[in-house]
Amino acid sequence: MDAGEERDLKGAGKIEEVFQNGFCLDSKVLHYIDSTFSNPSASEIEKILTGESDFEKETLLKLIFSPDESIQFLLEEFLEQADISKEDAGRITEYLSAREIQTKIIFPDERETINVIVPPAVLGKFIDHLNISVKLNDKLADAVKFIISDRSRILAKVKIRNARKEFAGKSLDFLCLFFEKMGSEEESLFDECFELIIEVLCEAGNDADIYSAFLFKKAASYQSLLCSERFEEQLQKNNIETLLMQGVRPVSIDKDAAIRKIKIINRICFAVFGKTEVM
């Protein structure tokens, strides 16, 4: 067995371990199942997953077996060290598909656990969503070492992998500087900042003015707050039917989330650029 075959088998083994451990349904998936299929029992869900309706079955299976960050977190360090290519990923998919992988679906409520065989198409989608062939460039790989929290460092790599974007130019320089300036922050703040950073960088592009991109995002949140406040003032004077007849559009936002986003943008801009703008 050559090194490539050994790497592929190890990769397949790591992914198979995930399926052997089973998938505990989160609240969003459980809500979809209950609202779509009228609160089905475990046996009723099992009939759907083993039934003849391929569309209904595969849609539900892909939703259940879509790897979230908690699963990717467990695989990240192995994937980084293994250096798996797109061709390797294809061979891993073929190998696992031939094995007819069985897994279990675990409900967070009183419903029983379901055992199912994962169809090759669903397995292929699962592996594709892992983005296992994505690699950090050398500059970014060095920069993430500034993150002192092991958890936040691994999670940051997962988010970069999921971005499916080759960070370069101004985006790359910004990321490296952010890791250096804020890598020692406590986990929750760092994670919250980095979640927003990935969103802004993916929208802005590698050659954009990153500072301006954050100001644009900040201004959008501030404008949403103003619109929400104006609408609430109008509601105090008129009922909703009157406002709708006047062409006023209802505004509903999470004010706390918008204010928090503005604060996070300020924190990032002060740390990396040493400045921000007052709205």
C-alpha positions as CSV (number, residue, x, y, z in Angstrom):
1,M,0.0,0.0,0.0
2,D,1.5,3.4,-1.0
3,A,1.3,6.6,1.0
4,G,-1.7,7.9,-1.0
5,E,-3.8,4.7,-0.4
6,E,-3.0,4.8,3.3
7,R,-4.0,8.4,3.5
8,D,-7.3,7.7,1.7
9,L,-8.1,4.8,4.0
10,K,-7.4,6.9,7.1
11,G,-9.6,9.6,5.8
12,A,-12.4,7.2,5.0
13,G,-12.0,5.7,8.5
14,K,-12.3,9.1,10.2
15,I,-15.4,9.9,8.2
16,E,-16.9,6.4,8.9
17,E,-16.3,7.0,12.7
18,V,-18.6,10.1,12.4
19,F,-21.4,7.9,11.0
20,Q,-20.8,5.2,13.6
21,N,-21.3,7.7,16.4
22,G,-24.6,8.7,14.9
23,F,-26.3,12.0,14.3
24,C,-28.3,13.8,17.1
25,L,-30.9,16.0,15.5
26,D,-30.7,19.7,16.4
27,S,-33.7,21.9,17.0
28,K,-33.9,23.2,13.5
29,V,-33.9,19.8,11.8
30,L,-36.4,18.5,14.4
31,H,-38.7,21.5,13.7
32,Y,-38.5,20.8,10.0
33,I,-39.4,17.1,10.5
34,D,-42.3,17.8,12.8
35,S,-43.8,20.7,10.8
36,T,-43.4,18.9,7.4
37,F,-44.5,15.4,8.5
38,S,-46.9,16.4,11.4
39,N,-44.9,15.3,14.4
40,P,-44.1,11.8,13.2
41,S,-43.0,9.0,15.5
42,A,-39.6,7.3,15.1
43,S,-41.2,4.4,13.2
44,E,-43.0,6.8,10.8
45,I,-39.8,8.6,10.1
46,E,-38.1,5.3,9.4
47,K,-40.8,4.5,6.8
48,I,-40.1,7.8,5.1
49,L,-36.4,7.1,5.0
50,T,-36.8,3.6,3.7
51,G,-39.8,4.3,1.4
52,E,-40.1,4.6,-2.3
53,S,-40.3,8.4,-2.6
54,D,-36.7,9.1,-3.5
55,F,-37.2,12.9,-3.4
56,E,-38.8,13.0,0.0
57,K,-36.3,10.5,1.4
58,E,-33.1,12.0,0.0
59,T,-34.2,15.6,0.9
60,L,-34.7,14.5,4.5
61,L,-31.5,12.4,4.6
62,K,-29.4,15.3,3.2
63,L,-30.8,17.6,5.8
64,I,-30.1,15.2,8.6
65,F,-26.6,14.3,7.4
66,S,-25.4,17.8,6.5
67,P,-22.2,18.2,8.5
68,D,-22.3,21.1,10.9
69,E,-19.3,22.8,12.5
70,S,-19.3,20.5,15.5
71,I,-18.7,17.5,13.1
72,Q,-16.1,19.4,11.1
73,F,-14.4,20.5,14.3
74,L,-13.7,16.8,15.1
75,L,-12.1,16.2,11.7
76,E,-10.2,19.5,11.2
77,E,-6.8,18.6,12.7
78,F,-6.7,15.3,10.8
79,L,-7.7,17.0,7.5
80,E,-5.0,19.7,8.0
81,Q,-2.3,17.1,8.5
82,A,-3.5,14.6,5.9
83,D,-3.3,17.1,3.0
84,I,-6.2,15.5,1.0
85,S,-6.7,16.5,-2.6
86,K,-9.9,16.5,-4.7
87,E,-8.9,13.2,-6.3
88,D,-8.4,11.7,-2.8
89,A,-11.8,13.0,-1.8
90,G,-13.4,11.2,-4.8
91,R,-11.7,7.9,-4.0
92,I,-12.8,8.2,-0.3
93,T,-16.4,8.8,-1.4
94,E,-16.2,5.7,-3.7
95,Y,-14.7,3.5,-1.0
96,L,-17.3,4.5,1.6
97,S,-20.2,4.2,-0.9
98,A,-19.2,0.6,-1.6
99,R,-19.3,-0.3,2.1
100,E,-23.0,0.6,2.6
101,I,-22.4,2.7,5.7
102,Q,-25.0,2.3,8.5
103,T,-25.6,5.0,11.0
104,K,-28.2,6.0,13.6
105,I,-30.4,9.0,14.0
106,I,-30.7,10.2,17.6
107,F,-33.7,12.2,18.7
108,P,-33.3,14.8,21.5
109,D,-36.8,13.9,22.8
110,E,-38.4,10.6,23.9
111,R,-38.5,9.2,20.4
112,E,-36.4,6.1,19.7
113,T,-33.2,6.0,17.8
114,I,-33.4,5.0,14.1
115,N,-30.8,2.9,12.3
116,V,-30.5,3.6,8.5
117,I,-28.1,2.8,5.6
118,V,-26.7,6.0,4.1
119,P,-27.4,6.2,0.3
120,P,-24.3,6.9,-1.9
121,A,-25.7,10.2,-3.1
122,V,-26.3,11.4,0.4
123,L,-22.8,10.2,1.5
124,G,-21.3,12.0,-1.5
125,K,-23.0,15.3,-0.5
126,F,-21.8,14.9,3.1
127,I,-18.2,14.5,2.0
128,D,-18.5,17.4,-0.4
129,H,-19.8,19.7,2.3
130,L,-16.7,18.8,4.4
131,N,-14.5,20.7,1.9
132,I,-11.7,18.3,2.8
133,S,-9.5,19.3,-0.1
134,V,-9.3,23.0,1.0
135,K,-6.0,24.1,2.4
136,L,-4.7,27.1,4.3
137,N,-1.9,28.9,2.5
138,D,1.4,29.2,4.4
139,K,0.9,32.8,5.5
140,L,-2.5,32.1,6.9
141,A,-1.4,28.9,8.5
142,D,1.3,30.8,10.4
143,A,-1.1,33.6,11.4
144,V,-3.6,31.3,13.0
145,K,-1.0,30.4,15.5
146,F,-1.6,33.7,17.2
147,I,-5.0,32.3,18.4
148,I,-4.3,31.1,21.9
149,S,-7.5,29.2,22.4
150,D,-7.2,25.7,20.9
151,R,-11.0,25.6,20.4
152,S,-11.2,29.0,18.7
153,R,-8.1,28.2,16.5
154,I,-9.7,24.9,15.2
155,L,-13.1,26.6,14.7
156,A,-11.5,29.4,12.8
157,K,-9.9,26.9,10.4
158,V,-13.2,25.2,9.9
159,K,-14.9,28.6,9.0
160,I,-12.1,29.4,6.6
161,R,-12.5,25.9,5.0
162,N,-16.3,26.4,4.7
163,A,-15.8,29.8,3.1
164,R,-14.5,27.9,0.0
165,K,-12.5,31.1,-0.9
166,E,-8.9,31.6,-1.5
167,F,-8.1,34.6,0.7
168,A,-5.4,36.8,-0.9
169,G,-4.4,40.4,-1.2
170,K,-6.1,42.8,1.2
171,S,-8.3,40.0,2.6
172,L,-5.3,37.9,3.5
173,D,-3.4,40.8,5.0
174,F,-6.5,41.7,7.1
175,L,-7.0,38.2,8.4
176,C,-3.3,37.8,9.4
177,L,-3.4,41.2,11.2
178,F,-6.7,40.3,13.0
179,F,-5.2,37.0,14.3
180,E,-2.2,38.9,15.5
181,K,-4.2,41.7,17.2
182,M,-7.1,39.7,18.6
183,G,-5.8,36.1,18.9
184,S,-5.4,36.5,22.6
185,E,-9.0,37.6,23.2
186,E,-11.3,35.3,25.2
187,E,-13.1,32.6,23.1
188,S,-16.6,34.0,22.9
189,L,-15.5,37.4,21.7
190,F,-13.0,36.1,19.3
191,D,-15.5,33.6,17.8
192,E,-18.2,36.3,17.5
193,C,-15.8,38.7,15.7
194,F,-14.5,36.0,13.4
195,E,-18.0,34.9,12.4
196,L,-18.7,38.5,11.2
197,I,-15.3,38.8,9.6
198,I,-15.8,35.8,7.3
199,E,-19.2,37.2,6.3
200,V,-17.7,40.6,5.4
201,L,-14.7,39.3,3.6
202,C,-16.7,36.9,1.5
203,E,-19.0,39.7,0.5
204,A,-16.2,42.2,-0.2
205,G,-13.7,40.3,-2.3
206,N,-10.0,40.2,-2.0
207,D,-9.2,43.6,-3.5
208,A,-11.8,45.6,-1.7
209,D,-11.1,48.3,0.9
210,I,-11.7,46.1,4.0
211,Y,-12.2,49.1,6.4
212,S,-14.9,50.5,4.1
213,A,-16.5,47.1,3.9
214,F,-16.9,47.1,7.7
215,L,-18.2,50.6,7.7
216,F,-20.8,49.7,5.1
217,K,-21.9,46.7,7.2
218,K,-22.1,49.0,10.3
219,A,-24.1,51.7,8.5
220,A,-26.6,49.0,7.3
221,S,-27.2,47.9,10.9
222,Y,-27.5,51.5,12.0
223,Q,-30.0,52.3,9.3
224,S,-32.1,49.3,10.2
225,L,-32.2,50.5,13.8
226,L,-33.3,53.9,12.7
227,C,-36.1,52.5,10.4
228,S,-37.3,50.2,13.3
229,E,-37.4,53.2,15.7
230,R,-39.3,55.3,13.2
231,F,-41.8,52.5,12.5
232,E,-42.4,52.1,16.3
233,E,-43.0,55.8,16.6
234,Q,-45.6,55.6,13.8
235,L,-47.3,52.7,15.4
236,Q,-47.9,54.8,18.5
237,K,-49.9,57.3,16.4
238,N,-51.6,55.0,14.0
239,N,-52.7,51.3,13.8
240,I,-51.0,48.9,11.5
241,E,-53.9,48.8,9.0
242,T,-53.7,52.6,8.5
243,L,-49.9,52.5,8.1
244,L,-50.2,49.8,5.4
245,M,-52.8,51.8,3.5
246,Q,-50.4,54.7,3.6
247,G,-47.7,52.5,2.0
248,V,-45.6,52.3,5.2
249,R,-43.6,49.0,5.2
250,P,-43.4,47.2,8.6
251,V,-39.9,47.0,10.0
252,S,-39.0,44.1,12.3
253,I,-35.5,43.5,13.4
254,D,-33.6,42.1,16.4
255,K,-32.5,45.4,18.0
256,D,-30.1,43.8,20.4
257,A,-28.4,41.8,17.6
258,A,-28.1,44.9,15.5
259,I,-26.5,46.9,18.3
260,R,-24.2,44.0,19.2
261,K,-23.1,43.8,15.5
262,I,-22.2,47.6,15.6
263,K,-20.2,47.0,18.8
264,I,-18.4,44.0,17.3
265,I,-17.5,46.0,14.2
266,N,-16.1,48.8,16.3
267,R,-14.1,46.3,18.3
268,I,-12.6,44.8,15.1
269,C,-11.9,48.2,13.5
270,F,-10.2,49.6,16.6
271,A,-8.1,46.5,17.0
272,V,-7.0,46.2,13.4
273,F,-7.2,49.7,12.0
274,G,-6.9,51.7,15.1
275,K,-10.0,53.7,14.3
276,T,-13.7,53.6,13.5
277,E,-16.4,56.0,12.4
278,V,-19.3,57.4,14.5
279,M,-22.7,56.9,12.9
